[in-house]
Amino acid sequence: MKLNYVQNGDCLIPDLILKEADVSPLGKYGRMRKAYIKEHQKALYAALSIKGELFRHCADNEAQARARLAEIIKSQMNTAGVTEALKTSDPLRWAGLMQTIRAQAEEVILQEIIFK
């Protein structure tokens, strides 16, 4: 990549053109990934920021996390026997099981996708 420079007084300043940033908001997992790499992987954060790929990276992680979360929840529901029949017969037990399943799935998501 060749940089062009612009004379400004006695100094040469690089003529950088930034790509237009995506303004759509990141979801929960995208924001978590961004915060994690900003705090714990500073070189990756800087490289992605400079290339203009930080938002895309976080959005990709968001999509992966949501897809994996749905997959894990569905699998755990089958394993635990959480069904619509349980939902109608014992809604409190169903809600408790669903909260537990979701919490477990989110822990897996954090370890597999967000904090890698």
Buried (B, 14 or more C-beta within 10 A) or exposed (E): EEEEEEEEEEEEEEEEEEEEEEEEEBBEBBBBBBEBBBEEBEEBBEBBBEEEEBBEBBBBBBBBBBEBBEEBBEEBBEEEEBEEEBBEEEEEEBEEBBEEBBEEBBEBBBEEBBEE
